[in-house]
């Protein structure tokens, strides 16, 4: 069996990603949560806007 440096690099990268854990997932969840809070606040607060006609 021949040794392929690219394959070795790929398996090391996959191993490093698995060691990192749920960092990327947590980052995505936090971003979605913050955006959801902002959109919810905007939706709720726009109903309280007074119309000065």
MOKAUR-V585291 format. One record per residue. N is the residue number from 1. RES is the residue in three letters. OMEGA is omega in radians with two decimals (* if undefined). BURIAL is # if it has 24 or more other ideal C-beta (glycine too) atoms within 12 Angstrom, else .. D_FIRST is the distance of its C-alpha to the first C-alpha in Angstrom with 1 decimal. Layout:
BEGIN
n = (N	N)
res = (RES	RES)
omega = (OMEGA	OMEGA)
burial = (BURIAL	BURIAL)
d_first = (D_FIRST	D_FIRST)
END
This chain:
BEGIN
n = (1	2	3	4	5	6	7	8	9	10	11	12	13	14	15	16	17	18	19	20	21	22	23	24	25	26	27	28	29	30	31	32	33	34	35	36	37	38	39	40	41	42	43	44	45	46	47	48	49	50	51	52	53)
res = (UNK	UNK	UNK	UNK	UNK	UNK	UNK	UNK	UNK	UNK	UNK	UNK	UNK	UNK	UNK	UNK	UNK	UNK	UNK	UNK	UNK	UNK	UNK	UNK	UNK	UNK	UNK	UNK	UNK	UNK	UNK	UNK	UNK	UNK	UNK	UNK	UNK	UNK	UNK	UNK	UNK	UNK	UNK	UNK	UNK	UNK	UNK	UNK	UNK	UNK	UNK	UNK	UNK)
omega = (-3.11	3.11	3.13	-3.13	3.14	3.12	3.11	3.13	-3.13	-3.14	3.07	3.13	3.11	3.11	3.12	3.13	3.13	3.11	-3.09	3.11	-3.03	-3.11	-3.13	3.12	3.12	3.11	-3.13	-3.14	3.14	3.13	3.13	-3.14	3.14	3.11	3.10	3.10	3.13	-3.14	3.10	3.11	3.13	-3.12	-3.13	-3.06	-3.14	3.08	-3.13	-3.14	-3.14	3.09	-3.12	-3.13	*)
burial = (.	.	.	.	.	.	.	.	.	.	.	.	.	.	.	.	.	.	.	.	.	.	.	.	.	.	.	.	.	.	.	.	.	.	.	.	.	.	.	.	.	.	.	.	.	.	.	.	.	.	.	.	.)
d_first = (0.0	3.8	6.7	9.4	12.8	14.5	12.5	13.2	16.7	17.2	16.3	18.6	21.3	21.2	21.6	24.5	26.1	26.2	27.7	30.4	31.9	34.5	35.6	35.2	36.8	39.7	40.2	40.4	42.8	45.0	45.3	46.1	48.6	50.4	50.6	52.0	54.6	55.7	56.0	57.9	60.3	60.9	61.6	63.9	65.7	66.4	68.7	70.9	71.6	75.3	76.7	79.7	81.4)
END
